[in-house]
Amino acid sequence: MSQSSILDQLAAVIESRKAVNGGDPATSYVAKLFAKGDDAILKKIGEEATETVMAAKDARVSGDASDLIYECADLWFHSLVMLAQYNLHPQQVLDELARREGISGIVEKASRPE
């Protein structure tokens, strides 16, 4: 299965957990996050980002990156929940990355409005 297929499949499951699509906070972690709203989702992303950074620091010392992969997966997952909260799709992020391909990061950053 391709990466975009995995993202599409995961995005569809996340979308199905919205209350308007029958998501039940009593039986679904994602539905519970949606029910709690933006701030709960954003807080979770902050927690997962911190855990990812800490796992990277641990991997730097230990040489074992397995926890880093695990935490990065959590961060990506919760980022997908955030995108769904704002009615966005992972393909939009992939399209933005594709748009930036071949553009120097310094040039791209300088082109952003302040």
C-alpha positions as a Markdown table, in Angstrom:
| # | Residue | x | y | z |
|---|---|---|---|---|
| 1 | Met | 0.0 | 0.0 | 0.0 |
| 2 | Ser | 1.4 | 3.4 | -0.9 |
| 3 | Gln | 1.9 | 6.1 | 1.6 |
| 4 | Ser | -0.8 | 8.3 | 0.2 |
| 5 | Ser | -3.2 | 5.3 | 0.3 |
| 6 | Ile | -2.4 | 4.8 | 4.0 |
| 7 | Leu | -3.0 | 8.5 | 4.6 |
| 8 | Asp | -6.3 | 8.4 | 2.6 |
| 9 | Gln | -7.5 | 5.4 | 4.5 |
| 10 | Leu | -6.6 | 6.9 | 7.9 |
| 11 | Ala | -8.2 | 10.2 | 6.9 |
| 12 | Ala | -11.4 | 8.4 | 6.0 |
| 13 | Val | -11.5 | 6.6 | 9.3 |
| 14 | Ile | -10.9 | 9.8 | 11.2 |
| 15 | Glu | -13.6 | 11.6 | 9.2 |
| 16 | Ser | -16.0 | 8.8 | 10.1 |
| 17 | Arg | -15.4 | 9.6 | 13.8 |
| 18 | Lys | -16.9 | 13.1 | 13.5 |
| 19 | Ala | -20.3 | 13.4 | 15.3 |
| 20 | Val | -22.0 | 14.4 | 12.0 |
| 21 | Asn | -20.9 | 11.0 | 10.6 |
| 22 | Gly | -22.0 | 9.0 | 13.6 |
| 23 | Gly | -18.8 | 9.1 | 15.7 |
| 24 | Asp | -19.5 | 8.1 | 19.3 |
| 25 | Pro | -17.3 | 9.6 | 22.0 |
| 26 | Ala | -18.2 | 6.7 | 24.2 |
| 27 | Thr | -16.6 | 4.1 | 21.9 |
| 28 | Ser | -14.0 | 6.1 | 19.9 |
| 29 | Tyr | -10.9 | 8.0 | 21.1 |
| 30 | Val | -11.0 | 10.2 | 18.0 |
| 31 | Ala | -14.7 | 11.0 | 18.4 |
| 32 | Lys | -13.9 | 11.9 | 22.0 |
| 33 | Leu | -11.2 | 14.3 | 20.8 |
| 34 | Phe | -13.6 | 15.9 | 18.3 |
| 35 | Ala | -16.3 | 16.3 | 21.0 |
| 36 | Lys | -13.8 | 18.1 | 23.2 |
| 37 | Gly | -13.0 | 20.5 | 20.4 |
| 38 | Asp | -10.1 | 22.4 | 18.9 |
| 39 | Asp | -8.2 | 23.1 | 22.1 |
| 40 | Ala | -8.1 | 19.5 | 23.2 |
| 41 | Ile | -6.8 | 18.4 | 19.8 |
| 42 | Leu | -4.2 | 21.2 | 19.7 |
| 43 | Lys | -3.1 | 20.4 | 23.3 |
| 44 | Lys | -2.6 | 16.7 | 22.3 |
| 45 | Ile | -0.5 | 17.8 | 19.3 |
| 46 | Gly | 1.7 | 19.8 | 21.7 |
| 47 | Glu | 2.1 | 16.8 | 24.0 |
| 48 | Glu | 3.0 | 14.5 | 21.1 |
| 49 | Ala | 5.4 | 17.1 | 19.6 |
| 50 | Thr | 7.2 | 17.2 | 23.0 |
| 51 | Glu | 7.3 | 13.4 | 23.2 |
| 52 | Thr | 8.7 | 13.2 | 19.7 |
| 53 | Val | 11.5 | 15.7 | 20.6 |
| 54 | Met | 12.3 | 13.8 | 23.7 |
| 55 | Ala | 12.4 | 10.5 | 21.8 |
| 56 | Ala | 14.8 | 12.0 | 19.3 |
| 57 | Lys | 17.1 | 13.2 | 22.1 |
| 58 | Asp | 17.0 | 9.7 | 23.6 |
| 59 | Ala | 17.7 | 8.1 | 20.2 |
| 60 | Arg | 20.7 | 10.4 | 19.8 |
| 61 | Val | 22.2 | 9.0 | 23.0 |
| 62 | Ser | 21.0 | 5.3 | 22.7 |
| 63 | Gly | 21.2 | 4.8 | 19.0 |
| 64 | Asp | 17.8 | 3.1 | 19.1 |
| 65 | Ala | 15.2 | 5.1 | 17.1 |
| 66 | Ser | 12.2 | 2.8 | 17.7 |
| 67 | Asp | 10.6 | 5.1 | 20.2 |
| 68 | Leu | 11.2 | 8.0 | 17.8 |
| 69 | Ile | 9.2 | 6.2 | 15.1 |
| 70 | Tyr | 6.4 | 5.4 | 17.6 |
| 71 | Glu | 6.2 | 9.0 | 18.8 |
| 72 | Cys | 6.4 | 10.5 | 15.3 |
| 73 | Ala | 3.5 | 8.2 | 14.3 |
| 74 | Asp | 1.5 | 9.6 | 17.2 |
| 75 | Leu | 2.3 | 13.1 | 16.2 |
| 76 | Trp | 1.3 | 12.5 | 12.6 |
| 77 | Phe | -1.9 | 10.8 | 13.7 |
| 78 | His | -3.0 | 13.7 | 15.9 |
| 79 | Ser | -2.0 | 16.1 | 13.1 |
| 80 | Leu | -4.4 | 14.2 | 10.8 |
| 81 | Val | -7.1 | 14.6 | 13.5 |
| 82 | Met | -6.4 | 18.4 | 13.5 |
| 83 | Leu | -6.6 | 18.6 | 9.7 |
| 84 | Ala | -10.0 | 16.8 | 9.8 |
| 85 | Gln | -11.2 | 19.2 | 12.6 |
| 86 | Tyr | -10.6 | 22.1 | 10.1 |
| 87 | Asn | -12.1 | 20.1 | 7.2 |
| 88 | Leu | -8.7 | 19.7 | 5.5 |
| 89 | His | -7.3 | 16.5 | 3.9 |
| 90 | Pro | -3.7 | 15.1 | 4.1 |
| 91 | Gln | -3.5 | 15.5 | 0.3 |
| 92 | Gln | -3.5 | 19.2 | 0.7 |
| 93 | Val | -0.4 | 18.9 | 2.8 |
| 94 | Leu | 1.2 | 16.6 | 0.3 |
| 95 | Asp | 0.3 | 19.1 | -2.5 |
| 96 | Glu | 2.0 | 21.8 | -0.5 |
| 97 | Leu | 5.1 | 19.7 | 0.0 |
| 98 | Ala | 5.1 | 18.9 | -3.7 |
| 99 | Arg | 4.8 | 22.6 | -4.5 |
| 100 | Arg | 7.9 | 23.3 | -2.4 |
| 101 | Glu | 10.0 | 20.5 | -4.0 |
| 102 | Gly | 13.1 | 21.9 | -5.6 |
| 103 | Ile | 12.7 | 25.3 | -3.9 |
| 104 | Ser | 15.4 | 26.3 | -1.5 |
| 105 | Gly | 14.1 | 26.4 | 2.1 |
| 106 | Ile | 15.7 | 29.8 | 2.5 |
| 107 | Val | 14.1 | 31.1 | -0.7 |
| 108 | Glu | 10.7 | 29.6 | 0.2 |
| 109 | Lys | 10.8 | 31.2 | 3.7 |
| 110 | Ala | 11.8 | 34.6 | 2.3 |
| 111 | Ser | 8.8 | 34.5 | -0.1 |
| 112 | Arg | 6.3 | 34.2 | 2.7 |
| 113 | Pro | 4.3 | 37.3 | 3.7 |
| 114 | Glu | 5.3 | 38.7 | 7.1 |
